[in-house]
């Protein structure tokens, strides 16, 4: 399902560290808008993200939406590993949960089940596999509006569980029989 959404690309991702730029791309993909974002953006507000960077459009999108942020020195550090607390906070943003300290948001992510199956602790970088687990958990997690995230992006059954057929079909040209 995550490959169909464009969250995962390729096949060797078990222990590779996920970068902040890559995570921004995955975040946009799991929002269901991955195809609508250009990888090239207007001039970046970050000194280390040129407009023609492969992640520029994704970084611009997640920063504008408040899911991720840059650093006080004017950088985004797209090739640094994404930390557990950054990823958890970004996932909470997709669910509509805002505010709180980094530790409070990390605890909220834990209590919602977003971090189930992830053994990292605060300050540790996630692997691509950890991100896949996070995004898989995200699909079945309740948004602040009370529906599952999968339902909020049109990929849930009537009972609210993730409709993997809809996820896979999303990437296929019709007609469907």
MOQUIZI-V184305 format. One line per field, one symbol per residue. burial: 1 if it has 24 or more other C-alpha atoms within 12 Angstrom, else 0. Layout:
# MOQUIZI-V184305
burial->???
This chain:
# MOQUIZI-V184305
burial->111111110000000011111111111111111100101000011101110010111111111001111100000111001111111111111111110000001101110111110101010011111111111111111110001111111110000011110110010000000
